[in-house]
Amino acid sequence: MAPTEDLPKQLEETIRRANTILFRRGRSILIGREISALQFNALLSIREFGPLTMGDLGKHLFVACSTATDLADRMERAKLVERARDEKDRRVVRMHLLPQGEEILNEVISERQSFIGEVIKDYTDEEYEELMRSLELLEHRMELKRS
């Protein structure tokens, strides 16, 4: 199938809808733990990119530095993260995941992965391989365009 003008719109809508379903699936765990979606995304960013400064966290979450700082304060009080001075430059303070933050990430991601497993359990090997190839190719090409 050749790309049409509608294809990017359809792909974006489909990816967004699938993401919303996954988000909702993990949200029930977050509500039970009294963790906001923004806090969860902050925890994910710290796990993915390593210990972050408030400025870096703000950039990853698309929020102001003051919002990132308020968020960090709440997460630190909840024992999800801790602030620590950088070993190379003591003026720099970075947020690090604590075991409770890691546990919440693992719990939500595990629930999402179980849900996806449930959805694709009846896929044939060929369907699964085609899905993985397509998603990996899309991710790779998006990554190239991001730069």
Secondary structure, DSSP 8 states (H G I E B T S, - for coil): ----THHHHHHHHHHHHHHHHHHHHHHHHHHHHT--HHHHHHHHHHHHH-SB-HHHHHHHHT--HHHHHHHHHHHHHTTSEEEEE-SS-TT-EEEEE-HHHHHHHHHHHHHHHHHHHHHHTT--HHHHHHHHHHHHHHHHHHHHHH-
